[in-house]
Amino acid sequence: MDIWQELSQVDQVDYWQATQDAIHALGITDGLPVVPPTAERVNAMLAMHGYNPNTMLAELPPLFSSVTWQDVAINAVMAGCRPEYLPIVGAAIEGIAAPEFNLVGISTTTGSAAPMIIVNGPIVGAVGLNAGSNVLGPGFRANATIGRAMSLVLRNVGGAIPGELDMATLGQSAKFSCCIAENAIDSPWSSLHIDRGFDPQASVVTVVGISGSIEIVDSISQNAADIAQTYAQSMLIAGGAGNSGLLGGGEPLIIMPPEIANAFVRGGCDKRATKQAIYERATLSKSMLSTAVREHRAQVNASTGSAVDDLLRIALSPDDVMIVVAGGVGIKAAYLPTWSGGTKAVSRLVKLRK
């Protein structure tokens, strides 16, 4: 970073408020106070893992700037990360830089898209990531600072600065930080990283481009079919009906509490069957769309030669629906639609020191 020397001098200011004001003036914060990234703090974080500070991890959109381990460590320190969190942040950076994630679109859209981190494997317990109660909320340093570190790297290295390249009309809180772990202990199913082809003992980060969060509540239904109906109908968002012909992005994410996952199991559904049950019920008739949107869809079908289907769906297939078991006691779930501009979830191994 060009401002490395300036940052080293900033921490010599005697007063905390003056230090924060000086860092804010450099334009490298998200609006919240940060830990001054002195050379001592950054080098100690890198040394814990034996990372070469000059090793490049990726080219990060939207500026396609080279991101080194030193860049990641600087922003991780500012975010408040403990040194042991650094490998997780690095894996997340590698993930969002993958072409199929489409960070160019996610970081520059006028929509509210933001990267979300999901962590699986032994590192979850090792660093104290929260997978239980209030998993999407505050109170856990690892979750809050790992997600924040990724967002700061995206801003300070990738160039996604609000009003400049980040053109979100409204934005969302996930742009500050959004990082969870899967509750593998209480889940009746295989974890996300196993479903995506990784060894059960591997530590893996999966990044997803989300457009918000909708709570799903059904305290009445008792059987799997009825619960699936509630989940499916909660995912029908007409405002997400884009040119793809889907209701939002192509890989909708459900964060399902263990209690509901076990209810599906009691109803004879494994994870694949649960996805199928939700998928087949999550349809919206085009008659529910505005006249202008219906006419637009007809034009798109005519120009592409696509078959005309009166039903809009949440994904192309049941396998594209992602289910992550997380959270504590209770039945409250969340639907996180993925960005309708086009994005794919990406998983990367966490590179631990040998």
N, C-alpha and C positions, 0 to 999 in steps of 0.2 A: 504494500500500500504506500502511495506517495506521501501520506501524512504520518508515517511511522515516527519520524523524528519529532514532529509536533506533539504527538501523543506522549512520547517519553517526557517531554518538558511539561506537559499539562499536569501530570501527577505531582509536580513539585509545588503546585499552588497549595497554600496552607489550609484553605477552607473548602469544605466539601461542596458547598453551593457554588463557589467560584469555579471549582473543578468541573462540575456538571455543566455550568453555563459555557465554559470554554469548549468542552467536548460537543455540546449542542451546536455551538457556533460553527464547528467544523462540518456539520451536516451529516454526522454518522450515527445518529441515534434514531430510535423509533418513537421518541417522545417521552420515554420512561428513563429514569436514572440508570446509569451503567457503571460497571466496575472499570476504572481506568486501566487500559491494557498496557501496563508497563512491560519493558523487555524482560524483567525478572519473572513476572507472572506468566507471560507467554512462553518463555523458554522453559520454565518448569513444567508447563502443561505438555509441551512437545517432548521433553526429556522423559517423562513418565512412560511414553509409548515408543520411544526411539525413532520418532518420525523425523525425516529430513525436512527442515522448514521450507526448502526450495522445491520439493517434489510437487509436481502439478497433479491435482486430482481430476480436473475437468475444465472445459471451457463453458462458462456459465452465461446463458442468455439473461436478459435481452441484449446486453452489450457484447456477449461472447468473450468475456474477459477470462484470462487464465486464473484459476483458483489454486493456490498452493496450500500446503498444510499450515504455513505461517498465517495466511489469510484466515483460514478456518479457526485457528487457535486465537487470533486477535479478537475475532467476533465472539467466540465462545467465552473468552474471559469477560468481554463487555456484557454478555448476556447473563453472567453470573454462574456459569457452569463450573462444576468441580472438574479437575483434570481427567478423572476417569470417564467422563462423558464424551470426550473428544472423538473417539472412534465412531460413536453413534452419529454424531453430527457429520463427520466425514462421509459416512455411508449414505446419509440423507442427501448430501450435496451431490455425490455421484449419481444418486437416483434421479433427482430433479433435473440434472443436466442431460439425461438420456433423451435422444430425439423423440421417442414415442411418448414421453411425458408431455411434450409440447410446452415447455416453460416460456417460450416466446409468447404464446397466446395467453397462458395463465397469468403471466406477470404484467402484461400490457393491456389486457382487455378492459372494457368499461364495466364488465360484469364483476361479480364478487368472488371470483375464484381465488383459491389459496392452497398451497401445498400442506398436506397433513402427513404426519409421521406415525406409523404403526410399528412397534418393536416386538419381536418374538425371540425366544431362546433364553439360554442361561444368563445372558447379560441383563435381562430384566430384573432379576433378583439381585444381581451383583451390584447394580448401581441404584437400586431402590426406586425403579419406575412404578408408578401406580397403574394397576390394572383393575382395581376394584371400585369401591364407592367413590362417586364424584370424579370419575375417570376423565371426563371432559372439563372439569372445573379446576379451581385453584387449590393450593395447599401442598403441592409436591414439587420440590425443587427440581428434580430430574426432568419431569414432564415439562414444567414451565420453561426452564432455561435451555433445554435441548431444542425445543420448538422455536424458541426466540432466537437462538444462535443461528439456526438455518435461515430464519427470516432476515436477520441482520446481514448475513453473507449475501443473500439475494439482493438486498438493498445496497450494501456498501461495495460489493465487488461486481455483482451482476448488473447493477444500475437501475433496479426497479424502485425508483424514488417517486412517491406520490406527487402527481401533478406534472411530472416530467415524462417518465416512461410508464409508470404505473398509473393508468387512467381510470381506475375503478370509480364508478359513479357513487356507490355507497360504501363498498368494502365490507369487511366483516371482521369479527374479533380474531378469527383464525389467522389473519395477517400478522397479528402480534406473535402468536404461538399456538400450535396445535400438535400435540404429541401424546400418544397413549401407548399402553402395552396391552396385549391380549391376555385375558384371564384364563390361562391354560390350565390352572389348577382346578377351577370349578367348571370348566367346559366339558361337555360330554363328547365333543367332536375333536377331530384333528385341528391343529392350529393353522393359521393362514400361511405361514412359511412352508409348512409341510405340503399343503395343498398346491403351493406354487413350485414344488419340486426340490425343496431344500431338506437337508438332513435334520431330523428332530433335534439334535444337539447343537445345531448351528445357531449363531446369533445373527438375526436378519432384520434389516430395516426395509419396510415397504412404504413408498410415498404415493399418495393419492391426491389428485386435484379436485378439491371439493368446492361446492358453491353455496354451502350453508348447512343448517341442521334443523330438522323437524322432529319434535317429540312424538313418539307413537305410544298410545296408552290404550289398553283394553283390559279392564279388570273384571269383565263379565264372561268372556268366552273361555271355554274349558277344553275344547278339543282342537286338534291341530288344524283342521280345515277352517274353523271359525277364526282362529288366530291368524292364519294365513290370509284370510279375507280382509281382516282389519289392517294388517301390514300392507297388503297390496293396494288397498284403497287410499292409504295414507301416502302413497308414493306417486299418486297421479297429479302431476303439476302441469297444467295446460300451458303455463308461461314458459315452460322449458321445451316446448315442441319446436325444435329447430329444423334445419334443412335435412338432418339425418333421418327424420321421420320417427324419432324416438322422443320420449318424454324426459328430456334432459340428456346427460352424458350416457355413454355406452356401458359403464361399469358401476351401477348404483351400489352404494355401500350401506349396509345395515349394521349398526352396533347393537347387538342383542344381549340382554342380560342373561346370566346363567339360568335363572328361573324359567325364562321363556324357552331357551334352548332345550332344557330338560323336559318341558311340556311337549315340545315337538317329538322328542325321543320317546316319551310315553305313548304318543300317538302313532308310533311306528315309523317316524321319519328320521332318516339320517340327514346329514347336511345337504346332500345332493337332492333328496326328495323335498326338503324344506324349500330350497331354492326353486324347484319346479313348481311347488304348490303356490308360492308367492308370485312367481313369474306368470303362470297361466291365468291368475286372477287379476293381475295388474294391467288392465287394458282400459283405454278411454276411447269412446266413439268420437269420430271426427265431427259429429254433429254438435259436440260440446265445445268446439272451438269457435272463435269468432269467424264471421263471414270472410273477412280479409285473410285470415290465416288459412281457412279452408281453400280459398281460391289460390293462394300462394302454393299450398301443397299440391293442388291439382296441376299447376303449371310446372312444378318441379317433377312430378311424376311423368308428365307429358314429355318434358325435355330430356329426361334420362331413360325413358322407356320402362320405368319401374312399374311393377304390378300395383294396381290400386287396391289398397286394403283399408277398410273402414275403421280399423282399430289401430290405435297407436299403442306402443308397448314401451316398457322401461328399459329394455335391452334387446339385443338381437337373439340371445339364447339364455336359458337358465344359468348356464355356466358363467355368464358374464356378471351375474349378481354376486357381489361380495358380501359375506357374512363374517363379522368378527365378534367373538363372544368377549364381552368386557362389562365392567360395572359390578356393583354389589347387590345387596338384598333388594328385591323389588321387581316390578314388571315393566318399568319404564325403559323404552328403547329409543333409538334415534335413527332416522333416515338421513343420510348425507348424500344428496345428489351430486354426481360428478359433473364437471364443467361441460356444458353442451357444445362448446367450441371444438372439442375433440382432444381427448387425453387418455392415456393408458397408465394403469398402475405399474410401478417399477419396483423391483426388489433387489437389494444389494447386501452382500455379506458384510458384517462388521469386521474390519481388519484389526485384530488384536495383536499386541506385541508377542513375538515368538519367545 
